[in-house]
């Protein structure tokens, strides 16, 4: 297959898988109440249907990224989409909560194989001056999945039952499998022959599980102890990784590569400050304002639609304009929008919230594709899988932090009280405080994005632009 056909085959495959994972997550969230009713699951057990997937994906994404660099990105990616598709099919057949959660864990493992390799394969086949465009299309597919998921999920759950939500992933998964074996030729294993760090992978998985599960348990004492245990694990993990020749998580990248370090920090802050927006506004629109789930979804869909439209444009621009300028501008737009949401009341005009969602989506689009381009363009080819895995982990940790912050603030303000009319004002105070914290985080993200250094001056000369020296 010629190079041009290979590039576009990879892009189509990457775009479909980029759509699949957020689509599945957003459709499952809509189906959770129906699943809970069928299996008589309490809130904690039902929460594990979603949390088990996130935990598994975060725990395995970096190890699979490293395995892909050593043994082949196409091979790990192929295993991932097969695992993901089979887990979707068998989740639809689950007859008990334990079986369903087990297959959700397998779902997460399959997603980790995909997350840790899809972006790395894109970087392997697209030259530096075309990467922003390719990444922009991939990011747009992600937001399309987020946009369509709630509506398709609601439609399927209402008319065909919750099992159809899982089954809807199967045809797309089969299409990707066919395309891989039909169109995807060659292999990419730029770290072939290097040893895999099994001990480091185990420490990494356990410490991450402790931190993420700990955040889900806040503000309980157990949550605090788990987070402390996870932090101790981080220290042990860093010491181990600095000692061995071929670490699973190259800590030296963070110590020597300013662009990579601050781009990942900016991504962590971005997801920490934005992921819980739809959660909080969904509660606000349905409980405080009295809108139906369908109407609330129509209001909130403004953000991912704008992301979908502008992400390819932002990605294309990042091939020509310094990513830190675009990403920092996007982060600043989001920070202002979050600050405005911190003033929302029960009487706030609906047009104001929709307009804020539109500008949030625009800021997110300006940030995401250019920031991903900066991260992946700052490392050499043999580390693409690890870099992709680290970025994916950063995203998942940010999501958990965001939800943890929101739940902690609501717990402080409301305790265990339900959101009844008597507690509307208390909920609003907590929501406004959460948005204020998120706005402050995002303003800090602008700083992290601006100080990262430049990418393009080196990118014109080398396939691995910022690997020899910092340009910060």
C-alpha positions in Angstrom: 0.0 0.0 0.0 1.4 3.5 -0.9 2.2 5.9 1.9 -0.8 8.2 1.2 -3.3 5.3 1.4 -1.6 4.0 4.5 -1.9 7.4 6.2 -5.6 7.7 5.5 -6.4 4.1 6.5 -4.7 4.7 9.8 -6.6 8.0 10.3 -10.0 6.3 9.6 -9.2 3.5 12.0 -8.0 5.9 14.7 -11.1 8.2 14.2 -13.5 5.3 14.6 -11.8 4.0 17.8 -11.6 7.6 19.1 -15.4 7.8 18.6 -16.1 4.4 20.2 -14.6 4.8 23.7 -16.3 8.2 24.6 -19.5 7.0 22.9 -19.6 3.9 25.0 -18.9 5.8 28.2 -21.6 8.4 27.6 -24.2 5.9 26.5 -23.6 3.7 29.5 -24.1 6.6 31.9 -27.6 7.2 30.5 -28.4 3.4 30.9 -27.2 3.1 34.5 -30.5 3.8 36.2 -32.2 1.1 34.1 -29.3 -1.4 34.8 -29.7 -0.6 38.5 -33.4 -1.3 38.5 -33.0 -4.7 36.7 -30.3 -5.9 39.1 -31.5 -4.1 42.2 -28.1 -2.5 42.6 -27.4 0.2 45.3 -25.8 3.5 44.3 -22.3 2.3 45.3 -22.4 -0.9 43.4 -23.9 0.9 40.4 -21.1 3.4 40.5 -18.7 0.6 40.0 -20.2 -0.1 36.6 -18.6 3.2 35.5 -15.7 3.4 37.9 -14.3 -0.1 37.2 -13.8 0.8 33.5 -12.0 4.1 34.3 -9.7 2.3 36.9 -8.8 -0.5 34.6 -8.1 1.8 31.7 -5.9 4.1 33.8 -4.0 1.2 35.4 -3.0 -0.5 32.2 -2.7 2.3 29.6 1.0 3.1 30.2 2.2 -0.5 30.5 0.4 -1.4 27.2 1.9 1.8 25.6 5.3 0.5 26.5 4.5 -3.1 25.3 3.4 -1.5 22.0 6.7 0.3 21.6 8.6 -3.0 22.2 6.4 -5.6 20.4 4.5 -3.5 17.9 1.8 -0.9 18.1 -0.4 -2.5 15.5 -0.3 -5.8 17.4 -1.4 -4.3 20.7 -3.9 -2.0 19.0 -5.4 -5.1 17.3 -5.6 -7.0 20.6 -7.3 -4.0 22.1 -10.1 -3.6 19.6 -10.8 -7.3 19.7 -10.9 -7.3 23.5 -13.1 -4.2 23.5 -15.6 -5.7 21.0 -15.8 -9.0 22.8 -16.3 -7.2 26.2 -19.1 -5.2 24.6 -20.9 -8.3 23.4 -20.5 -10.3 26.7 -21.5 -7.3 28.8 -24.8 -7.3 26.9 -25.3 -11.0 28.0 -24.5 -10.3 31.7 -27.0 -11.8 34.2 -25.6 -10.4 37.4 -23.8 -7.3 38.7 -20.6 -9.1 39.3 -20.4 -10.5 35.7 -21.3 -7.0 34.3 -18.6 -5.3 36.3 -16.1 -8.0 35.4 -16.6 -7.4 31.7 -16.4 -3.6 32.4 -12.9 -4.2 33.7 -12.1 -6.1 30.5 -13.6 -3.2 28.6 -11.2 -0.9 30.4 -8.2 -3.2 29.6 -9.2 -3.2 25.9 -9.5 0.6 25.9 -6.1 0.9 27.5 -4.6 -1.0 24.6 -6.4 1.4 22.2 -5.6 4.6 24.1 -1.9 3.6 24.4 -1.4 3.0 20.7 -3.9 4.8 18.5 -2.3 8.3 18.8 1.2 6.7 18.6 0.3 5.0 15.3 -1.0 8.3 13.9 2.3 9.9 14.9 4.2 7.1 13.3 2.6 7.5 9.8 2.0 11.2 9.6 5.0 13.6 9.1 5.4 16.5 11.5 3.7 19.1 9.3 0.5 17.0 9.0 0.2 15.7 12.6 -2.0 18.5 13.9 -4.5 17.9 11.1 -4.7 14.2 11.8 -4.9 14.7 15.6 -7.6 17.3 15.1 -9.8 14.9 13.2 -9.2 12.2 15.8 -10.1 14.6 18.6 -13.2 15.7 16.7 -14.3 12.1 16.5 -13.9 11.8 20.3 -16.2 14.8 20.8 -18.7 13.4 18.3 -18.9 10.3 20.4 -19.5 12.5 23.5 -22.2 14.4 21.6 -24.1 11.4 20.2 -23.7 9.1 23.2 -26.4 10.5 25.5 -29.1 10.7 22.8 -28.4 7.4 21.2 -28.0 5.8 24.6 -31.3 7.2 25.8 -33.1 6.1 22.6 -31.7 2.6 22.7 -32.3 2.1 26.4 -35.9 3.4 26.2 -36.9 1.3 23.1 -34.6 -1.7 23.1 -33.3 -2.0 26.6 -29.9 -1.3 28.2 -28.2 -4.4 26.6 -28.6 -2.8 23.2 -26.3 0.0 24.3 -23.4 -2.5 24.6 -24.4 -4.3 21.4 -24.3 -1.0 19.5 -20.5 -1.0 19.9 -20.1 -4.4 18.3 -20.6 -3.4 14.6 -18.2 -0.5 14.8 -15.6 -2.8 16.5 -16.0 -5.4 13.8 -15.5 -2.7 11.1 -12.2 -1.6 12.7 -11.0 -5.2 13.0 -11.7 -5.8 9.3 -10.0 -2.5 8.4 -6.9 -3.4 10.4 -6.3 -6.8 8.7 -7.4 -5.5 5.3 -5.8 -2.1 5.1 -3.2 -1.7 7.9 0.1 -3.0 6.6 3.5 -3.0 8.4 4.3 -2.6 12.1 5.8 0.0 14.4 8.1 -1.1 17.2 10.7 1.6 17.7 11.8 0.1 21.0 12.2 -3.5 19.8 14.6 -5.5 21.8 14.3 -3.5 25.0 13.1 -5.2 28.2 9.7 -4.7 29.6 9.6 -3.4 33.2 7.1 -5.8 34.9 7.8 -4.7 38.5 7.4 -1.0 37.6 4.2 -1.8 35.8 2.8 -3.5 38.9 3.7 -0.6 41.2 2.3 1.9 38.7 -1.0 0.0 38.5 -1.4 -0.4 42.2 -0.5 3.2 43.1 -2.8 4.6 40.5 -5.7 2.3 41.7 -5.1 3.6 45.3 -5.2 7.2 44.3 -8.2 7.0 41.9 -10.3 4.8 44.2 -9.3 7.1 47.1 -10.6 10.1 45.3 -13.9 8.3 44.6 -14.3 7.6 48.4 -13.7 11.2 49.6 -14.5 12.8 52.0 -14.4 9.5 54.0 -11.3 8.6 56.1 -10.8 5.5 53.8 -10.4 7.9 50.8 -7.7 9.9 52.6 -5.7 6.8 53.6 -5.9 5.3 50.1 -4.6 8.6 48.6 -1.8 8.7 51.1 -0.9 5.1 50.3 -1.0 6.0 46.6 1.4 9.0 47.1 3.8 6.7 48.9 3.5 4.4 45.9 4.4 7.3 43.6 7.6 7.9 45.6 8.5 4.2 45.4 7.7 4.1 41.7 9.8 7.1 40.8 12.8 5.6 42.7 12.4 2.3 41.0 12.1 3.8 37.5 15.2 5.9 37.9 17.2 2.8 38.8 16.5 0.6 35.8 17.7 0.8 32.1 14.3 0.4 30.4 11.6 1.8 32.6 7.9 1.4 31.8 7.4 5.1 32.6 10.4 7.2 31.5 10.6 9.6 34.4 13.6 11.2 32.7 11.3 12.6 30.1 9.7 14.9 32.7 13.1 15.9 34.1 14.7 16.8 30.8 11.8 17.6 28.4 10.1 20.9 29.4 7.6 20.8 26.5 6.4 17.3 27.4 6.3 18.0 31.2 4.3 21.2 31.0 2.0 20.1 28.2 1.0 17.1 30.3 0.6 19.3 33.3 -1.7 21.6 31.3 -3.7 18.6 30.2 -4.1 17.4 33.8 -5.3 20.8 34.9 -7.6 21.1 31.9 -9.4 17.9 32.6 -9.4 18.5 36.4 -11.1 21.8 35.8 -13.6 20.8 33.1 -14.8 17.2 33.3 -17.3 17.7 36.1 -19.0 20.7 34.3 -21.7 18.6 32.6 -22.3 16.6 35.8 -22.9 19.8 37.9 -25.0 21.5 35.2 -27.0 18.4 34.6 -28.0 18.4 38.3 -28.7 22.1 38.1 -30.8 22.0 35.0 -32.9 19.0 36.1 -33.2 19.6 39.9 -33.1 23.4 40.3 -34.6 24.5 36.9 -36.9 21.5 36.5 -36.0 20.6 32.9 -36.4 17.0 31.6 -33.3 14.9 30.9 -33.9 15.3 27.2 -34.1 19.1 27.4 -31.1 19.2 29.8 -29.1 17.1 27.2 -30.1 19.5 24.4 -28.7 22.4 26.4 -25.5 20.7 27.3 -24.9 19.3 23.8 -23.8 22.8 22.6 -20.4 22.3 24.1 -19.3 19.0 22.4 -20.9 20.1 19.1 -18.6 23.2 19.1 -15.7 21.0 20.1 -16.4 18.6 17.1 -16.6 21.5 14.6 -13.5 23.4 15.7 -11.1 20.7 16.8 -9.9 19.8 13.3 -9.4 23.5 12.5 -7.4 24.0 15.7 -5.3 20.9 14.9 -4.6 22.1 11.4 -3.6 25.5 12.8 -1.2 23.9 15.3 0.9 22.6 12.3 1.6 26.3 11.5 1.1 28.3 14.7 3.0 27.5 17.9 0.8 25.0 19.9 1.4 26.9 23.2 -0.2 30.0 21.8 -3.4 28.2 20.7 -3.6 26.0 23.7 -3.0 28.8 26.2 -5.7 30.9 24.5 -8.1 28.0 24.7 -7.4 27.5 28.4 -7.9 31.2 29.1 -11.3 31.1 27.3 -12.3 28.2 29.5 -11.1 29.8 32.7 -13.3 32.9 31.9 -16.3 30.7 31.1 -15.9 28.8 34.4 -15.6 32.1 36.3 -18.9 33.2 34.7 -20.6 29.9 35.7 -19.5 30.6 39.3 -22.2 33.3 39.3 -25.1 31.2 38.1 -28.3 31.5 40.2 -31.8 30.0 39.9 -32.9 32.9 37.8 -29.9 32.9 35.3 -31.1 33.2 31.7 -31.0 30.0 29.7 -29.4 31.8 26.8 -26.5 32.8 29.1 -25.8 29.1 30.0 -26.0 28.0 26.3 -23.7 30.8 25.2 -21.2 29.8 28.0 -21.3 26.2 26.8 -20.6 27.3 23.3 -17.5 29.4 24.3 -16.4 26.5 26.6 -16.5 24.2 23.6 -14.5 26.7 21.5 -11.9 27.0 24.2 -11.7 23.3 24.7 -11.2 22.8 20.9 -8.4 25.4 20.8 -6.6 23.7 23.7 -7.0 19.9 23.1 -5.6 19.2 19.6 -2.7 21.7 19.7 -1.7 20.4 23.2 -1.8 16.8 22.0 0.3 17.8 19.0 2.8 19.4 21.4 3.0 16.4 23.7 3.6 13.8 20.9 5.9 16.0 18.8 8.2 16.5 21.8 9.4 12.9 22.1 11.4 10.6 19.8 9.7 7.9 17.8 10.6 5.0 20.1 8.6 6.6 23.0 5.4 7.4 21.1 3.5 4.6 22.8 4.7 5.6 26.3 3.9 9.3 25.5 0.5 8.4 24.3 -0.1 6.3 27.4 1.1 9.0 29.7 -1.2 11.6 28.0 -4.2 9.1 28.3 -3.4 8.5 32.0 -3.2 12.3 32.5 -6.7 12.6 31.0 -8.2 9.8 33.1 -6.6 11.1 36.4 -7.9 14.6 35.5 -11.4 13.2 35.1 -11.3 11.5 38.5 -9.8 14.7 40.1 -12.6 16.8 38.7 -15.3 14.5 39.9 -13.5 14.1 43.2 -13.3 17.9 43.7 -17.0 18.4 42.8 -18.2 15.6 45.1 -16.0 16.7 47.9 -17.4 20.3 47.7 -21.0 19.1 47.5 -20.4 16.8 50.4 -19.1 19.7 52.5 -22.1 21.9 51.6 -24.9 19.3 51.6 -23.7 16.3 53.5 -25.8 13.3 52.5 -29.0 15.4 51.8 -30.8 14.9 48.6 -31.3 17.8 46.2 -34.8 18.7 47.2 -36.4 22.2 46.8 -35.4 22.9 50.4 -31.7 22.3 49.5 -31.7 24.1 46.2 -29.9 27.2 47.5 -27.4 25.0 49.4 -26.7 23.0 46.2 -26.2 26.3 44.3 -23.7 27.5 46.8 -21.7 24.3 46.5 -22.0 24.4 42.7 -20.7 28.0 42.5 -17.8 27.1 44.8 -16.9 24.2 42.5 -16.9 26.4 39.4 -14.8 29.0 41.2 -12.2 26.3 42.1 -12.3 25.0 38.5 -11.8 28.6 37.2 -8.7 29.1 39.4 -7.3 25.7 38.3 -7.8 26.7 34.6 -6.0 30.1 35.1 -3.1 28.1 36.6 -3.4 25.9 33.4 -2.8 29.0 31.3 0.5 29.5 33.1 1.5 25.8 32.6 0.7 26.0 28.9 2.6 29.3 28.3 5.8 28.2 30.0 6.1 24.9 28.1 8.5 26.2 25.4 8.3 26.0 21.6 7.9 23.1 19.3 7.9 24.3 15.6 11.5 25.6 15.4 12.9 22.1 15.8 10.0 20.4 14.1 11.0 21.6 10.7 14.4 19.9 11.1 13.6 16.7 12.8 11.0 14.0 13.3 11.4 14.3 17.0 11.5 18.0 17.6 12.2 18.7 21.2 14.2 15.7 22.2 17.7 17.2 22.1 17.2 20.3 24.1 14.6 22.5 25.7 13.5 25.6 23.9 11.7 27.1 26.9 
